[in-house]
Amino acid sequence: MRKKTRRTWLVLLSSMLVLSMLAACSSKNNDPQPTASANNPGTTTEGDTDKPQREEITIDVFSMLSNFSGEQTGWFAHVLKEKFNVKLNIIASNLEGGGDIKFQSMMAAGDLGDLVVFGATDSKYLDAIAAGMLLDWTKDGLVDTYGKNMQQYAPKALEKNKAQFGGGTSIYGIGNEVGAESDGPSEALELNYHPNLRWDLYEQLGRPEINTMEDYLPVLKAMQELQPRSDSDKPTYAFSMWSDWDGNMMMNTKAWAGMHGYEESDGFNPGGFTLVSADTEDVQGILDEDSYYMRGLRLYFDANQMGLVDPDSITQNFDEAVNKMRDGQLLFSWFSWFDDAYNTPERMEEGKGFHLVPFNEARSYSYGFDPYGGNRVWSIGSKAEHPERVMEIIDWLYSPEGNMTANYGPEGMAWELKDGKPVLTALGEEAFPANKTPIPDEFGGGVWDDGRNQINNTTFKSTMINPDNGDPYDYSLWTSTLAKDPTKLEENWRSVMGASTAVEWFVNNDKIAVQKSIYTGQPYVEMNDDLKQKQGQVASVIKEYSWKLIYAKDEAQFNQLKDEMINKAKGLGYDDVVEFNKEQHKVVFELRKNS
């Protein structure tokens, strides 16, 4: 990608958004929305007010992405009660024994729940289909009757699922993050992976230059010395991690690959123990000596020796790490959204908070746009008692109204329309993005953050244009938001970095790797049972030893544990899995050339 000026980037972003809006509006005009009674079966229309309200039901949601377990509460629960007369009981595999363990126990019991959310179209998804555990949406015309929004706004995502996983006739779900046709980055103001530091402390140090990922350590140590205690007088750390998101490897270590433009998947194949460049043909085995994964483990070991790693990391879950971020115990974030808990409006107005502090060798990963959707799938369990009511909810989430409501609440609570454009209310200004702001009882009570949609999956790319108002779905890109004066934190960052947003900085400095969308109309090649077993056994070894390496007492023990990890992994078939994946990646590289 050629280096672009800020003006050029803003013109390109505007053009992309306009094209997206025109496409959505054209679709809307040519294929009108279903009537209110068909689109929103849980409500009544004029002339139907004498109809009795439908029976209240509880939907069991098995989400492999959720960080919450139990009954959905707060404002989102209130919306679902009012609109559909349903309650959600969320079963989170992250919190209930881990993804594989909970999935296997539910498969053995013969029931995956009513609404099923998969974290990837991997072996778990394929096994669930093969075992008859997921409902075919074409059965009895289910998607034709109750999937009008998906047919209108995400038809290619349905097409993809039918071709890749349904033999060309069945549909077992729909992918997330449905986007437009575009080669540019799909993210709004920030990417998913990039290093954010406490900018105010970094400025106090004179903004030292950072060339490599390892160069963060002395900077973070100096920041810790500047801010040794949190708001509640607890010790501060650079890194506070969590293990409940670990899959084939340790997630917080894989994040360093994302900051170099690599991901576990190539955008088509789910991957295993490889890290794949978004826009080149380079592939790393995670146990390669110079892989970003091995570098990440070494960095954390060194950081722990310096007192920069939270000792609770190995036992805590994601929510506990978020609470430490909110309290000011942390100094580093791998993800642009993780530090939302600290970046409150009040702190940012004071000039305090997290912002991008890039390193010179960085080249951060962008997922790009994909009209066929991503690999985090919404499905319906085959044992669901009320599949039509489950599909009504999924379909509503794939509508402009549903997407806005699920992310930002009902109109009139945290946002409203002024002159046809969305604007945050006073409550929204205080609550967004993830604050503990009290919610009025009329909207469900509780606090904003706790009441958010706890399923934790998406439908549309947030940068897509909402055809109902002409602004992107992402509130940070609303016309009203962009017109606001920047906070002191943003103003300080912009004056130094020469860009208005993190995405703009990455584009202007040619530090971004955008993944192309890949669609073949065919399913990817699945591992045989022998390789699947090897992958599961190897993954367990890699995750166990990754955490041990970080907390090794000294250099000698680190090297000993590293050798044990590699030898055990290879003995269990690591090389076989990597070789299989590299062969599949070659196919994708050829498709990239021709797309």
NORJO-V857332 format. One line per field, one symbol per residue. phi: phi as a letter, one per 40 degrees, with the letter a starting at -180 (. if undefined). A space follows every 50 residues. Layout:
BEGIN
phi = ???
END
This chain:
BEGIN
phi = .ccbccccccccccccccccccccccccccbdcccdcccbccbbbdgbcc ccccdcbbbcbcbcbcbbbhcdbgcccccccccbfbbbbcbbcdbbggdc cccccccccgacgcbbbccacbcccccccccgcbcccccfgdcccbbccc ccbaccccccccccbbggbbbbiaccfcbccacccccccbcccacbbccc cccccgfccbcbccccccccccccccbcbcdcgbccbcbbbabcbcbcac cccddccccbgbbcccgbccgabbbbccbbbcbbcccddbcccccccccc ccccccgbbcccdcbcbdcccccccccgcbbbbcbccccdccccdccccc gcicadbcbcccaccbcgcaccgcbcbcbbcccdcbcccccdcdccccbd cccccccbgcdhcbaabbfgbcbccdccdccccabcccbddcbhggbdcc ccdccgbbbbdcccccccbgbcccccbcdccccccccccccccccccgac acccccccbfbbbccccbabgbcccccccccdccccccdccccdcdcccc cdcadccdcccccccccccccchdcccccdcccccdccccccccc
END
